[in-house]
């Protein structure tokens, strides 16, 4: 091979490498842009939300969703049905913690600032649990109607997949929203077992497990779904009434559980107003701080013990 041929071969290889490098960079840039667009759509859950408002703190929301705790928070928010993103919820909670810290430090003493912030953090987690349980209870109350719609649909000759789609269109939230997710999973190729199992994991309850088990077993065995759903509808109606009666009977106990810590807070405020500076002097020493922490722990223990004693699974 002559020198001229070697030069031309080197130039050709260099030119080919440059072309491939440009094509690779262009492909990488296109993929990155598509990924950013996808993340924006997922984080905003539709810029035009049902209430017509745009999402706030989108940059923070994208960064949170890229982390493990952020994804877990997103799943918890999705289970509650709240129209809020992880970024918005994080900012709101931080603002709440700062407000509680400053308020407790101003009204009581500097020692109570961090304690109020910790209480606010627990309250935020408890709020998510309460919203999730509220959504589950509302879904349970809709189960008799859901079983009735599925029974009517299958009796009319519709397939179970079609009956689920029909129930998703006819029922209100949260049942309509959850069934729409099941119908979408079935439309993209998931089996009925997997789609209904995912529904039972999102909204865990005994009633829903019974309904899902009935539908899955009837679908597998090819049995008569109508008779099973008719009987299940009557059972769910009875359990619904029983749950309502139990909740009514325990309402006074639940009010007592919330009144116990509120009484302790009221006592602290009265002490500080009767003798200004009492809490500041009390929490200025280690013994005083330990006494306050022990007292708050006892109030919290009383709250949890009363809640535990009043929890009856029906």
C-alpha positions as CSV (number, residue, x, y, z in Angstrom):
1,X,0.0,0.0,0.0
2,X,1.4,3.3,-1.1
3,X,1.7,6.4,1.1
4,X,-1.1,8.2,-0.9
5,X,-3.5,5.2,-0.4
6,X,-2.7,5.2,3.3
7,X,-3.5,8.9,3.6
8,X,-6.8,8.5,1.8
9,X,-7.7,5.5,3.9
10,X,-6.9,7.5,7.1
11,X,-9.0,10.5,5.9
12,X,-11.9,8.2,5.0
13,X,-11.8,6.4,8.4
14,X,-11.6,9.8,10.2
15,X,-14.5,11.2,8.1
16,X,-16.6,8.1,8.8
17,X,-15.8,8.3,12.6
18,X,-16.9,12.0,12.6
19,X,-20.2,11.2,10.8
20,X,-20.9,8.4,13.2
21,X,-20.1,10.7,16.2
22,X,-22.4,13.4,14.9
23,X,-25.2,10.8,14.3
24,X,-24.7,9.4,17.8
25,X,-24.8,12.9,19.5
26,X,-27.9,13.7,17.5
27,X,-29.6,10.5,18.6
28,X,-28.6,11.1,22.2
29,X,-29.9,14.6,22.2
30,X,-33.2,13.5,20.6
31,X,-33.6,10.7,23.2
32,X,-32.8,13.1,26.1
33,X,-35.4,15.6,24.8
34,X,-38.0,12.8,24.5
35,X,-37.2,11.6,28.0
36,X,-37.6,15.2,29.4
37,X,-40.9,15.6,27.7
38,X,-42.1,12.2,29.1
39,X,-41.0,13.2,32.6
40,X,-42.8,16.5,32.3
41,X,-46.0,14.8,31.2
42,X,-45.8,12.3,34.0
43,X,-44.9,14.8,36.7
44,X,-47.5,17.3,35.7
45,X,-50.2,14.6,35.3
46,X,-51.6,16.8,32.6
47,X,-50.8,20.5,32.7
48,X,-54.5,21.2,32.3
49,X,-55.7,19.5,35.5
50,X,-59.3,18.8,36.2
51,X,-59.5,22.1,38.0
52,X,-57.8,23.9,35.1
53,X,-54.7,24.9,37.0
54,X,-51.0,24.4,36.1
55,X,-48.6,22.5,38.2
56,X,-46.2,24.2,40.5
57,X,-42.6,23.3,41.4
58,X,-42.2,21.1,38.4
59,X,-38.4,21.1,38.6
60,X,-38.4,19.9,42.2
61,X,-41.1,17.4,41.2
62,X,-38.9,15.9,38.5
63,X,-35.9,15.6,40.9
64,X,-38.0,13.9,43.5
65,X,-39.5,11.4,41.1
66,X,-35.9,10.4,40.2
67,X,-35.3,9.3,43.8
68,X,-36.6,6.2,45.6
69,X,-38.3,8.2,48.4
70,X,-39.9,10.5,45.8
71,X,-41.3,7.5,43.9
72,X,-42.7,6.1,47.1
73,X,-44.3,9.4,47.9
74,X,-45.8,9.6,44.4
75,X,-47.4,6.1,44.9
76,X,-48.8,7.1,48.3
77,X,-50.3,10.3,46.8
78,X,-51.8,8.3,44.0
79,X,-53.4,6.0,46.5
80,X,-55.0,8.9,48.3
81,X,-56.5,10.4,45.1
82,X,-55.3,13.9,46.0
83,X,-54.7,16.3,43.1
84,X,-51.2,17.2,44.2
85,X,-47.7,16.2,42.9
86,X,-44.8,15.1,45.1
87,X,-43.1,18.4,44.6
88,X,-46.1,20.4,45.7
89,X,-46.7,18.2,48.7
90,X,-43.0,18.5,49.8
91,X,-43.1,22.3,49.5
92,X,-46.4,22.5,51.4
93,X,-45.1,20.2,54.2
94,X,-41.9,22.2,54.5
95,X,-43.9,25.4,54.8
96,X,-46.1,23.8,57.5
97,X,-43.1,22.6,59.5
98,X,-41.5,26.1,59.4
99,X,-44.8,27.7,60.5
100,X,-45.3,25.3,63.3
101,X,-41.6,25.7,64.5
102,X,-42.0,29.5,64.5
103,X,-45.4,29.5,66.1
104,X,-44.5,27.1,68.9
105,X,-41.2,28.9,69.6
106,X,-43.1,32.2,69.8
107,X,-46.2,31.1,71.9
108,X,-44.5,28.6,74.2
109,X,-40.7,28.4,74.3
110,X,-37.7,27.8,72.0
111,X,-37.6,24.1,73.2
112,X,-41.0,23.4,71.7
113,X,-40.0,24.5,68.1
114,X,-38.4,21.2,67.0
115,X,-41.0,19.2,68.8
116,X,-43.8,21.1,66.9
117,X,-41.9,20.4,63.6
118,X,-41.7,16.7,64.4
119,X,-45.4,16.7,65.3
120,X,-46.1,18.4,62.0
121,X,-44.1,15.8,60.1
122,X,-46.1,13.0,61.8
123,X,-49.3,14.9,61.1
124,X,-48.5,15.0,57.3
125,X,-47.8,11.2,57.2
126,X,-51.0,10.6,59.2
127,X,-53.0,12.8,56.8
128,X,-51.9,10.7,53.9
129,X,-52.9,7.5,55.8
130,X,-56.2,9.1,56.6
131,X,-56.9,10.1,53.0
132,X,-55.9,6.7,51.8
133,X,-58.2,5.0,54.3
134,X,-61.0,7.4,53.5
135,X,-60.7,6.5,49.8
136,X,-60.7,2.8,50.7
137,X,-63.8,3.2,52.9
138,X,-65.6,5.1,50.1
139,X,-64.7,2.4,47.7
140,X,-65.9,-0.3,50.0
141,X,-69.3,1.5,50.3
142,X,-69.5,1.3,46.5
143,X,-68.7,-2.4,46.3
144,X,-72.4,-3.6,46.5
145,X,-73.3,-1.3,43.6
146,X,-70.2,-2.6,41.7
147,X,-71.2,-6.2,42.3
148,X,-74.7,-5.4,41.1
149,X,-73.5,-3.8,37.9
150,X,-71.2,-6.6,37.1
151,X,-73.9,-9.2,37.8
152,X,-76.3,-7.3,35.5
153,X,-73.7,-7.0,32.8
154,X,-72.7,-10.7,32.8
155,X,-76.4,-11.7,33.0
156,X,-77.0,-9.7,29.8
157,X,-74.4,-11.7,28.0
158,X,-71.4,-9.3,28.3
159,X,-67.9,-10.6,28.9
160,X,-66.3,-9.8,32.2
161,X,-63.9,-7.4,30.6
162,X,-66.7,-5.5,29.0
163,X,-68.7,-5.4,32.2
164,X,-65.7,-3.9,34.1
165,X,-65.4,-1.2,31.4
166,X,-69.1,-0.5,31.7
167,X,-68.9,-0.2,35.5
168,X,-66.0,2.2,35.1
169,X,-68.1,4.5,33.0
170,X,-71.2,4.4,35.2
171,X,-69.7,4.6,38.7
172,X,-68.4,7.7,40.5
173,X,-65.0,8.1,42.0
174,X,-63.1,6.4,43.5
175,X,-64.6,3.2,42.1
176,X,-64.9,4.6,38.6
177,X,-61.3,5.8,38.6
178,X,-59.9,2.5,39.9
179,X,-62.0,0.4,37.5
180,X,-60.8,2.6,34.6
181,X,-57.2,1.6,35.6
182,X,-58.3,-2.0,35.5
183,X,-59.9,-1.6,32.1
184,X,-56.8,0.1,30.8
185,X,-54.6,-2.7,32.1
186,X,-56.8,-5.3,30.4
187,X,-56.7,-3.2,27.2
188,X,-52.9,-3.3,27.0
189,X,-52.8,-7.1,27.5
190,X,-52.8,-7.8,31.2
191,X,-54.7,-10.8,32.4
192,X,-57.8,-10.4,34.6
193,X,-56.0,-12.0,37.5
194,X,-53.1,-9.5,37.3
195,X,-55.4,-6.4,36.8
196,X,-57.8,-7.3,39.6
197,X,-54.9,-8.3,41.9
198,X,-53.3,-4.9,41.4
199,X,-56.6,-3.3,42.3
200,X,-56.7,-5.3,45.5
201,X,-53.1,-4.2,46.4
202,X,-53.9,-0.6,45.8
203,X,-57.0,-0.6,48.0
204,X,-56.6,-3.4,50.4
205,X,-59.8,-4.5,52.2
206,X,-61.5,-7.8,53.0
207,X,-64.6,-7.0,50.9
208,X,-62.5,-6.2,47.8
209,X,-60.4,-9.4,48.3
210,X,-63.7,-11.4,48.4
211,X,-65.0,-9.8,45.2
212,X,-61.7,-10.2,43.4
213,X,-61.4,-13.8,44.4
214,X,-65.0,-14.5,43.3
215,X,-64.4,-12.9,39.9
216,X,-61.0,-14.6,39.4
217,X,-62.2,-18.1,40.4
218,X,-65.4,-17.8,38.2
219,X,-63.3,-16.6,35.3
220,X,-60.8,-19.4,35.6
221,X,-63.3,-22.2,36.1
222,X,-65.8,-20.8,33.6
223,X,-68.6,-21.0,36.1
224,X,-71.7,-18.9,36.6
225,X,-70.6,-15.5,37.7
226,X,-74.2,-14.1,38.0
227,X,-75.3,-16.2,40.9
228,X,-72.0,-15.6,42.8
229,X,-72.3,-11.9,42.4
230,X,-75.9,-11.8,43.4
231,X,-75.1,-13.6,46.7
232,X,-72.0,-11.4,47.2
233,X,-74.1,-8.2,46.7
234,X,-76.3,-9.2,49.7
235,X,-73.3,-10.0,51.8
236,X,-71.6,-6.7,51.0
237,X,-74.8,-4.8,51.8
238,X,-75.0,-6.5,55.3
239,X,-71.3,-5.8,56.0
240,X,-71.8,-2.2,54.9
241,X,-74.5,-1.7,57.5
242,X,-72.5,-3.4,60.2
243,X,-69.5,-1.2,59.5
244,X,-71.7,1.9,59.8
245,X,-73.1,0.8,63.1
246,X,-69.7,0.0,64.5
247,X,-68.3,3.4,63.4
248,X,-71.3,5.1,65.0
249,X,-70.8,3.3,68.3
250,X,-67.0,4.1,68.4
251,X,-67.4,7.8,67.5
252,X,-67.3,8.9,71.2
253,X,-64.2,6.8,71.8
254,X,-62.5,8.4,68.8
255,X,-63.3,11.9,70.1
256,X,-61.7,11.0,73.4
257,X,-58.5,9.8,71.7
258,X,-58.2,13.3,70.0
259,X,-59.2,15.2,73.2
260,X,-56.4,13.7,75.3
261,X,-53.4,15.4,73.6
262,X,-55.4,18.6,73.1
263,X,-56.0,18.8,76.8
264,X,-52.3,18.6,77.4
265,X,-51.6,21.4,74.9
266,X,-54.3,23.5,76.5
267,X,-52.7,23.0,80.0
268,X,-49.3,24.2,78.7
269,X,-50.9,27.3,77.2
270,X,-52.8,28.1,80.4
271,X,-49.7,27.7,82.5
272,X,-47.7,30.0,80.3
273,X,-50.5,32.6,80.3
274,X,-51.1,32.4,84.0
275,X,-47.4,32.9,84.8
276,X,-45.5,34.3,81.7
277,X,-42.1,32.7,81.2
278,X,-42.9,29.5,83.1
279,X,-42.3,27.3,80.1
280,X,-39.1,29.1,79.2
281,X,-37.7,28.7,82.7
282,X,-38.9,25.0,82.8
283,X,-37.2,24.0,79.6
284,X,-34.0,25.9,80.4
285,X,-32.7,22.9,82.4
286,X,-32.2,19.3,81.4
287,X,-34.6,18.0,84.1
288,X,-37.4,20.3,82.8
289,X,-36.8,19.3,79.2
290,X,-36.9,15.6,80.2
291,X,-40.1,16.1,82.2
292,X,-41.8,17.8,79.2
293,X,-40.7,15.1,76.8
294,X,-41.9,12.4,79.1
295,X,-45.3,14.1,79.6
296,X,-45.7,14.5,75.8
297,X,-44.7,10.8,75.3
298,X,-47.4,9.8,77.9
299,X,-50.0,11.9,76.1
300,X,-49.0,10.3,72.8
301,X,-49.1,6.8,74.3
302,X,-52.6,7.5,75.7
303,X,-53.7,8.6,72.2
304,X,-52.4,5.5,70.5
305,X,-53.7,3.1,73.2
306,X,-57.2,4.5,72.9
307,X,-57.0,4.3,69.1
308,X,-55.8,0.7,69.3
309,X,-58.5,-0.3,71.7
310,X,-61.2,1.2,69.6
311,X,-60.0,-0.4,66.3
312,X,-62.4,-3.2,65.5
313,X,-62.1,-5.1,62.2
314,X,-65.4,-6.0,60.7
